[in-house]
Amino acid sequence: LEFYQNKIFVITANGEFYSLLFSDLNSKEKKINNIKINTTKLYEEIRDALVIDDYLYISKLSENEKCENLEIHYSKITKENVLDFKIFKKFDECVTIGLGAGRIQKYQHKNREGIIISTMDGDYDIPGEKAQDDNSIFGKIVFVDSKTKNHKIISKGHRNVQGLFVKEDIILSSEHGPKGGDEINKILENKNYGWPIASYGVSYRNKFQYLKSHKKNGFEELL
């Protein structure tokens, strides 16, 4: 769900776009009128959506001949109910585990406007190998500059950040851990949140052992 002026956008993971009016939510009718929005490209594997000014952004998984990649696309919102998406940012690194994250939010980093996006590095009993790798975008929260499209790692050591909240310079994240290890974190630049070394969760099949305390092992402690 995203909001624009007097409308709510409803975007499905398999690439269907709808809009409805806020005023219709006050109706006593059980069925709410909605308008399907056409796109100039077919989309699937959408992970999140974000409205900034008069533009709609989506994060998505894209597949090419070599591998799957994480991308951010954007389109100007028009009265004609047609979205003509273009690529805002394509990350060249191949997805190795999956892409359950991909949450996006508007963010200003050192007076530069842009978008932050969460990435995944861990699924069920697969810890992942990239969350501690500074040369990888996975298991991170990443900032993309709106003008240059250059990206920068804000924080690392994440398993699967499914929720992002931004207000001014404050970033909060909610993250799926292994069994019993979900986290809420205040994200600070250049900090390490421990995955897959430290987690209060446990391996689903007792295949892996995680350190418990984040702080005692040199990582950022949870909220």
C-alpha positions, 0 to 999 in steps of 0.5 A: 500500500502507498498513498498519493494525494487522495488515493491509495495505491494497492500493488501486488507481488505479481505486478497488478496495480490498483488505485482507490479513493480515500473517500470510498473507505467511508462507504458502508458498501462492502465492495470498494471501487478500484481502478486497475492501473496499466503498466507499459511493462509486465512486472512480477516479483515486486517486493515493495513500493514507495511514493516520492513526490509525483513518482512511484518507486518499486523494488523487484527481483529481475531475472536475466540470462546469468542470474537474478538481480535486485532492481528499483524502478520508478514511474511518474504518476499520471492522470491517465492511469498508466505507469511507464516504469524506468530503471532507477537502480540495478544492482549487478550482484547476483542473488544467491539465497532469495530476496525476501527483503527489498523494503524501500524508504525515502532517506537523506544521507549527508544532505543527499536525497535518495532511497534506502533499501534492505537486502536479505542474506539468510533463509530458514536454516541457510545462514548466508555468507554475505552479511559480513562481506563489505563487498556485497550488498546482501544482508545490508541496508543500502543507500542509493543517491537519487542523482548519481545512482551511486550506492553506499552500505549504511549497515551490515549484519542483517538476515531479512529486514522486512520493515523499514521506518524513517523519520528525519535521520532516524531509521528503525528496522524489523527483521526476521531472525531464525526461530525466536530471533526476530529483531527491532533495531535502530539503524546507525551508519557503519554499524554491524548487527551481527548476522550470521554470527550473533542471534537470539534465535536458534537454528530450526534443525539445530544445524548451527549455533549462534552467539547470543549477546550482540554487545558482548561480541562487538555487535549492535545490541537490539532495541 
